[in-house]
């Protein structure tokens, strides 16, 4: 949850900056993408609330640094935008928006089975609901923003890269609290083909 706080906190600003690269027909997506970014504002507070529900003091977290294993998720879209391949960020969004709707219910069942209270799962349960709408937005984003085969290739690469970074983030978070994580992370995520 601590690491989710960090990448979620930065997401609205990164998504807003992404629209600067929209030219030509892609400009029609600016309002929708900015609306999507606004939907994400404050979601990091859900992660902190869940940590508090588990008995953790979260007061210092906003002033702390994310783990090195979380940084790639935040840095990937900035890197892609700096290289003129901002469309790749759509692949990262696709991955992150579909996790809760594809695997969220499974996560909730596993966490409840492990004894986690419902009050400590607000981030997950909120995204199981909200991301159904965001999945529909993603369909429109894909239709409006993927114009060329090269765009599609960048998006597919970003989906795979984000999956790799997401697993590394979870493993890093487990290691940071003394839980051996080598080979223990299972994303419980099945995506439709990126081409779909």
C-alpha positions in Angstrom: 0.0 0.0 0.0 2.9 2.4 0.7 4.3 1.9 -2.7 0.9 2.1 -4.4 0.5 5.4 -2.6 3.6 6.8 -4.5 2.7 5.7 -8.0 -0.9 6.6 -7.6 0.0 10.1 -6.2 2.0 11.0 -9.3 -0.4 9.5 -11.9 -2.8 12.4 -12.4 0.1 14.9 -13.1 1.8 12.4 -15.5 -1.4 11.7 -17.3 -2.1 15.5 -17.6 1.4 16.1 -19.0 0.9 13.3 -21.5 -1.7 15.3 -23.3 0.9 17.8 -24.4 2.0 15.2 -27.0 -1.5 15.0 -28.6 -1.4 16.5 -32.1 -3.7 16.2 -35.1 -6.6 13.9 -34.6 -5.4 12.9 -31.1 -6.4 16.4 -29.8 -10.0 15.2 -29.6 -9.0 13.0 -26.7 -7.5 15.8 -24.5 -10.7 16.6 -22.5 -11.4 12.9 -21.9 -7.8 12.1 -20.8 -7.8 15.2 -18.5 -11.1 14.1 -17.0 -9.6 10.6 -16.5 -6.6 12.2 -14.7 -8.9 14.3 -12.5 -10.7 11.0 -11.5 -7.4 9.8 -10.1 -6.7 12.8 -7.9 -6.8 11.8 -4.3 -6.9 8.0 -4.8 -3.5 7.8 -3.1 -5.3 8.8 0.1 -7.2 5.5 0.0 -3.9 3.6 0.2 -2.9 5.7 3.3 -6.4 5.1 4.8 -6.0 1.3 4.3 -2.5 1.4 6.0 -4.1 3.3 8.9 -6.8 0.7 9.2 -4.0 -1.9 9.5 -2.5 0.1 12.4 0.3 1.9 10.6 1.3 5.5 11.3 1.2 7.2 7.8 2.1 10.7 8.8 5.6 10.6 7.4 4.9 8.7 4.2 4.2 11.7 2.0 7.6 13.1 2.8 9.5 9.8 2.2 10.9 8.4 -1.0 9.4 5.5 -2.8 11.4 2.3 -3.0 13.9 1.9 -5.8 11.6 -0.9 -7.2 8.7 1.5 -7.4 10.5 4.2 -9.3 10.4 2.5 -12.7 6.6 2.6 -12.8 6.7 6.3 -12.2 9.7 6.9 -14.5 8.6 4.8 -17.5 6.0 7.3 -18.9 8.3 10.3 -18.3 11.1 8.4 -20.1 8.8 7.5 -23.0 7.5 11.0 -23.3 11.1 12.4 -23.4 11.8 10.1 -26.3 8.8 11.2 -28.3 7.0 7.9 -27.6 4.4 9.2 -25.2 1.8 6.9 -26.7 3.5 4.1 -24.8 1.9 5.6 -21.6 -1.4 4.3 -22.9 0.0 0.8 -22.5 0.9 1.5 -18.8 -2.5 2.9 -18.2 -4.1 -0.1 -19.8 -2.2 -2.4 -17.5 -2.9 -0.5 -14.3 -6.6 0.1 -15.1 -7.4 -3.5 -15.9 -5.7 -5.1 -12.9 -8.6 -4.3 -10.5 -11.3 -5.3 -12.9 -9.6 -8.5 -14.0 -8.1 -9.7 -10.7 -9.4 -7.4 -8.0 -12.1 -9.7 -6.7 -9.6 -12.5 -6.5 -7.3 -10.2 -4.5 -10.1 -9.3 -2.1 -11.0 -13.0 -1.6 -7.3 -13.9 -0.8 -6.9 -10.9 1.5 -10.2 -11.6 3.3 -9.1 -15.3 3.7 -5.9 -14.0 5.2 -7.9 -12.0 7.8 -7.6 -8.5 6.4 -10.6 -6.4 7.4 -12.7 -4.8 4.7 -11.7 -1.4 6.2 -8.2 -2.0 5.0 -9.2 -2.7 1.4 -10.7 0.6 0.3 -8.1 1.3 -2.4 -8.8 -2.1 -4.0 -12.6 -2.1 -3.7 -12.9 1.4 -5.0 -10.9 0.5 -8.0 -12.8 -2.6 -8.7 -15.9 -0.4 -9.1 -14.4 2.8 -10.6 -12.1 1.0 -13.1 -15.1 -0.5 -14.9 -15.8 3.0 -16.2 -12.1 3.6 -16.7 -11.9 0.4 -18.8 -14.5 1.9 -21.1 -12.5 5.1 -21.3 -9.4 3.0 -22.2 -11.4 1.6 -25.2 -12.0 5.1 -26.4 -8.4 6.2 -25.7 -7.2 3.2 -27.8 -9.5 4.1 -30.6 -8.5 7.7 -30.7 -4.8 7.6 -29.8 -3.4 4.5 -31.5 -3.0 5.7 -35.1 -0.1 3.6 -36.5 1.3 0.1 -36.1 4.3 1.8 -34.4 1.9 3.3 -31.8 0.5 -0.2 -31.1 4.0 -1.6 -30.8 4.9 1.1 -28.2 1.7 0.4 -26.2 2.3 -3.4 -26.3 5.8 -3.0 -25.1 4.7 -0.7 -22.3 2.1 -3.2 -21.1 4.7 -5.9 -20.8 7.3 -3.5 -19.2 4.7 -2.3 -16.7 3.8 -5.8 -15.8 7.5 -6.5 -15.1 7.9 -3.3 -13.1 4.7 -4.0 -11.2 5.9 -7.4 -10.1 9.3 -5.9 -9.1 7.5 -3.2 -7.1 5.5 -5.9 -5.2 8.6 -8.0 -4.5 10.5 -4.9 -3.4 7.7 -4.0 -1.0 7.7 -7.5 0.5 11.4 -7.5 0.9 11.3 -4.1 2.6 9.2 -5.5 5.4 11.3 -8.7 5.7 9.3 -11.1 3.7 11.3 -13.1 1.2 9.9 -12.4 -2.2 12.0 -14.2 -4.8 9.6 -15.9 -7.1 6.7 -15.4 -4.8 4.8 -12.6 -6.6 1.8 -13.7 -8.6 0.0 -10.9 -10.4 -3.2 -12.9 -10.8 -3.7 -10.9 -13.9 -4.8 -12.1 -17.3 -5.1 -9.5 -20.0 -6.8 -9.7 -23.3 -4.4 -9.5 -26.1 -2.9 -6.0 -26.3 -4.1 -6.0 -29.9 -7.7 -6.3 -28.7 
